[in-house]
Amino acid sequence: WRAFNLAENYQCPVVVMTDAFMASALRTLDMDAFDFADVKIDRGATLTSEELDGLTNGYRRFELTESGVSPRALPGHSKGVLTVPSDEHDEAGHITEDSANRIRMMQKRMRKLQAAEQEMRPPALYGPEGADVTLLCWGSTFGACREAADQINGAGGSANVLQFSDLWPLPEKAVEEALAGCKRAVAVEQNYTSQLAKLLRMTTGVRVDATLNKYDGRPFAPEEIVSALEQEVAGGHKA
């Protein structure tokens, strides 16, 4: 429901990423794990019938606004007629190749991302603060990283996990602050190219200390992570 609300508020696609492990795994949850009372339906900026009645200069579906979001008109009102072109357009939806208009419209659309960034959730820390090693992850790798950290801490070591949930637009300030607290950051990823590590470097300028990658089609086991860290082969190694 959060993805739907974001899509409605910012009038853009929202991608919910998952992976094969999560799609294929079986898990039992108690009904109280689902708090339907928290579900809220938010359609975003929409014009009421009264506001549409008061329009004197036509409905501007792509109106330039400070937020970058143009109010929508729900179908059915005689003054809510609009044109949806495939090319660049003006505020009314008419196609135009005017360069100044193109710049204004691009800036308008990008303002939506800037606003959406403020709603993105910061990475969540699992385990003790100030640990010697921080495992960075997203998706199903969190479970293996959490168990690996527990094993390390249980054996007298020092590890925690930084779990990323919202990846784009990345909440840069919150991520920078979280990464600043890492003594040694190791990205644990189920891909060959260390996509999360590259995203962090691209957006924050922070290069992780090491990467641990697995791409044989099988999920990480906590023991694999612990073993790689113990053998000091995680740095740049493709497991």
C-alpha positions in Angstrom: 0.0 0.0 0.0 2.9 2.3 0.6 4.1 1.8 -3.0 0.7 2.6 -4.3 0.5 5.8 -2.2 3.9 6.9 -3.5 2.9 6.2 -7.1 -0.3 8.3 -6.6 1.4 11.1 -4.8 4.3 11.6 -7.2 2.5 10.3 -10.3 5.3 8.0 -11.4 6.0 4.2 -11.4 7.1 2.6 -8.2 9.0 -0.6 -8.4 8.8 -3.1 -5.5 12.0 -5.2 -5.9 12.2 -8.8 -4.6 14.2 -11.8 -5.5 13.7 -15.5 -6.4 14.5 -16.7 -2.8 11.8 -14.5 -1.3 9.3 -15.5 -4.1 10.0 -19.2 -3.6 10.3 -19.4 0.2 7.5 -20.6 2.5 6.9 -18.8 5.8 4.1 -18.8 8.3 3.0 -15.5 9.9 0.4 -14.9 12.6 -2.4 -12.6 11.6 -1.4 -10.0 14.1 1.8 -9.5 12.0 -0.5 -7.6 9.6 -1.7 -4.3 11.0 -4.4 -3.3 8.6 -5.2 -0.3 10.8 -2.0 1.3 9.5 -3.2 1.1 5.9 -4.0 4.5 4.5 -5.1 5.3 1.0 -3.6 8.5 -0.3 -4.5 9.6 -3.8 -2.2 12.6 -3.8 -3.0 16.0 -5.3 -6.4 15.9 -6.9 -8.9 18.7 -7.8 -12.3 18.6 -6.3 -15.5 19.0 -8.4 -15.8 22.5 -6.8 -12.3 23.4 -7.8 -12.9 22.2 -11.4 -16.1 24.2 -11.5 -14.1 27.3 -10.7 -11.6 26.9 -13.5 -11.7 29.8 -16.0 -8.7 29.1 -18.1 -9.1 25.4 -18.7 -7.6 22.4 -16.9 -3.8 22.3 -17.0 -3.0 18.7 -16.4 0.8 19.4 -16.4 0.7 22.6 -14.4 4.1 23.8 -13.3 4.2 23.6 -9.5 6.8 24.1 -6.8 6.5 20.4 -5.8 6.7 19.2 -9.4 3.3 17.4 -8.9 0.4 18.6 -11.0 -3.0 18.1 -9.5 -5.1 15.4 -11.2 -8.8 15.6 -12.1 -10.8 12.5 -11.5 -12.6 11.3 -14.7 -16.1 12.4 -15.3 -16.0 16.2 -14.9 -16.7 18.3 -18.1 -13.8 20.6 -17.2 -11.4 17.8 -16.5 -10.8 16.9 -20.1 -7.1 16.5 -20.9 -4.6 15.5 -23.6 -1.9 13.0 -22.7 0.8 13.2 -25.4 3.8 11.0 -25.8 6.2 13.8 -26.6 7.2 16.9 -24.6 4.3 19.1 -23.9 3.2 22.3 -22.3 1.0 22.7 -19.2 -2.1 21.9 -21.1 -0.7 18.8 -22.7 -0.1 20.2 -26.2 3.0 18.9 -27.9 5.7 21.5 -28.2 9.4 21.5 -29.2 10.1 24.8 -27.5 13.5 24.5 -25.7 12.6 26.8 -22.8 9.4 24.8 -22.1 11.5 21.6 -22.3 13.8 22.8 -19.6 10.9 23.9 -17.3 9.2 20.5 -17.7 12.3 18.5 -17.0 13.0 20.6 -13.9 9.4 20.1 -12.8 9.7 16.3 -13.1 13.0 16.2 -11.3 11.5 18.2 -8.4 9.2 15.2 -7.7 12.3 13.0 -7.1 13.8 15.6 -4.7 10.5 15.7 -2.7 10.2 11.9 -2.8 13.7 11.5 -1.3 12.4 13.0 1.9 10.0 10.1 2.3 12.5 7.4 1.7 13.3 5.2 4.7 16.9 5.3 6.1 18.8 2.1 6.4 18.0 0.2 9.5 20.8 -0.9 11.9 20.7 -4.4 13.4 23.2 -5.3 16.1 25.5 -3.2 18.3 26.5 0.3 17.3 30.2 0.9 16.6 30.9 -2.8 15.5 34.1 -3.6 13.9 32.4 -5.0 10.8 29.1 -3.8 9.2 27.4 -5.9 6.6 25.5 -3.9 4.1 22.5 -5.6 2.4 19.0 -5.4 0.9 16.4 -8.0 0.1 16.6 -11.6 1.3 20.3 -11.4 2.1 19.3 -9.6 5.3 18.3 -12.9 7.0 21.7 -14.5 6.3 23.6 -11.3 7.3 21.6 -11.0 10.6 22.4 -14.6 11.5 26.0 -14.2 10.5 26.3 -11.1 12.8 24.7 -13.0 15.6 27.2 -15.9 15.2 30.1 -13.4 15.1 29.0 -11.6 18.2 28.2 -14.8 20.0 31.8 -16.0 19.4 33.2 -12.8 20.9 33.5 -10.8 17.6 31.9 -7.5 16.7 29.5 -7.2 13.8 26.3 -5.5 12.9 24.0 -5.2 9.8 22.8 -2.1 7.8 19.7 -3.1 5.9 18.6 -0.9 3.0 14.9 -0.9 2.1 14.4 2.2 -0.1 17.0 2.3 -2.8 15.8 5.0 -5.2 15.8 7.9 -4.7 18.3 7.1 -2.1 18.0 9.2 1.1 21.5 10.5 0.7 22.0 12.4 4.0 20.7 9.5 6.1 22.8 7.0 4.2 25.9 9.2 4.5 25.4 9.4 8.3 24.9 5.7 8.6 28.0 4.9 6.6 30.0 7.4 8.5 29.5 5.2 11.6 30.9 2.0 9.9 34.4 1.0 10.8 34.6 -1.6 8.0 31.7 -1.8 5.6 31.2 -5.1 3.6 28.5 -5.2 1.0 26.9 -8.7 0.8 25.1 -9.1 -2.5 23.5 -11.7 -4.6 24.9 -10.4 -7.9 28.2 -10.3 -9.8 28.7 -6.5 -10.1 28.1 -5.3 -6.5 25.2 -3.2 -7.5 24.5 -1.8 -4.0 28.1 -0.9 -3.5 28.1 1.0 -6.8 24.9 2.8 -6.0 26.3 3.9 -2.6 29.5 5.2 -4.2 27.6 6.9 -7.1 25.2 8.8 -4.7 27.3 9.4 -1.6 30.9 9.1 -2.8 31.5 6.4 -0.2 33.4 3.3 -1.3 32.8 0.2 0.8 35.8 -1.5 2.2 35.0 -4.9 0.7 32.3 -6.8 -1.2 31.1 -10.4 -0.8 29.2 -11.6 -3.9 27.4 -14.8 -4.7 25.8 -15.6 -8.0 25.4 -19.3 -8.3 21.6 -19.2 -8.1 21.6 -20.2 -4.4 21.0 -18.0 -1.4 23.7 -17.0 1.1 24.2 -19.2 4.1 25.3 -17.4 7.3 28.2 -19.7 7.6 29.5 -18.6 4.2 29.6 -14.9 5.3 31.3 -15.7 8.6 33.9 -17.9 6.9 34.6 -15.3 4.2 35.1 -12.6 6.9 37.3 -14.9 9.0 39.5 -15.8 6.1 39.8 -12.1 5.0 38.8 -12.8 1.5 35.7 -10.6 1.4 37.6 -7.6 0.0 36.9 -7.5 -3.7 36.4 -11.3 -3.8 33.7 -12.9 -5.9 32.5 -15.8 -3.8 
